Amino acid sequence: MYLLFKRLADIIVSVVSLLILAPLLIPIMIGLKLTGEGYIWYKQERIGYKNKPFLIWKFATMLKDSPNMSGGVMTTKRDPRITPMGGFLRKSKINELPQLINILKGDMSVVGPRPVMRISFEAYPKDVQEVIYNVKPGLTGIGSIIFRDEEELITEVKNRGEDTWAFYADKIYPFKGEVEKWYQKHESFIVDVKIICITAWVILNSSSEIVYRWFKDLPRRPF
């Protein structure tokens, strides 16, 4: 019953949000068309529900050939591959809003673990790979809240001359896996609503630790 209700809620939220946000999304689409390389959408294969691949939608914020340029699949703060509008769109998370289309299609849910590329998925510990997408990936989730400063972390690691991919594989992904397993144990309508509210709050208050006040048994980030 919960899954049926969640799917119905996803459909309603995605449709209503697209209608309400149209006055914001349309000017952004025009701006992207007139700046950078002139393309609006970024579609990329990600790992989704039951570990099956799907195409995720985002607003284009980086140069088209960025995966083949210096830096590869990882993005740092003030990355030179980011387009003129890209910095604002990424910081405000507006670049993620086209995923409302993915939610409407059923590829994603509003709340769930963030979908990642296959190379990133394979960096998860094996026990995490087996269970993390037993729920649909989400527009937001507990892992993305805790690691909302991910680009800053990677920038610091890079500036220290350390291996950024090793930092992902050894530090970020194992802990993300643990908090996403926590989410699956506690998944409920109330928890989902709290995660949505916390997401909106931390976008405006990036240093807030409210997530640990609302979820007192949530594993704490070790770094």
RABELFEN-V497597 format. One record per pair of residues at least 24 apart in sequence whose ideal C-beta (glycine too) atoms are under 7 Angstrom apart, sorted by the first residue. I is the first residue (numbers start at 1). J is the second residue. If there is no record, write none. Layout:
I;J
I;J
This chain:
2;189
5;189
6;109
10;103
10;109
10;110
11;104
13;110
14;100
14;103
14;104
15;104
17;100
18;100
21;97
25;97
28;59
28;94
31;85
32;59
32;60
32;85
35;83
35;84
35;85
36;83
36;84
36;85
37;63
37;64
39;64
41;98
44;117
46;115
46;116
46;117
47;115
47;116
47;118
47;121
47;133
48;107
48;115
48;133
48;136
48;137
49;133
49;136
49;137
50;133
51;133
54;107
56;99
56;102
56;115
57;98
57;99
57;101
57;102
58;95
58;96
58;98
58;99
59;89
59;94
59;95
59;98
61;86
61;89
61;90
61;95
62;86
73;117
73;119
74;154
74;164
75;151
76;151
76;154
76;155
76;158
77;151
77;152
77;155
92;203
93;203
96;139
99;139
103;139
108;136
108;137
108;138
108;139
109;136
109;138
110;138
110;139
110;196
111;138
111;140
111;141
111;192
111;195
111;196
112;136
112;137
112;138
112;141
113;137
113;138
113;141
113;143
113;180
114;138
114;141
114;143
114;144
123;168
123;169
123;173
124;173
124;177
125;174
125;177
128;177
131;181
131;184
132;177
132;180
134;184
135;184
135;187
140;195
140;196
140;199
141;180
141;183
141;195
142;179
142;180
142;182
142;183
142;195
143;176
143;179
143;180
145;195
145;198
145;199
145;202
145;211
146;179
146;211
146;221
147;172
147;176
148;202
148;206
171;223
175;221
175;222
178;219
179;218
179;219
182;218
182;219
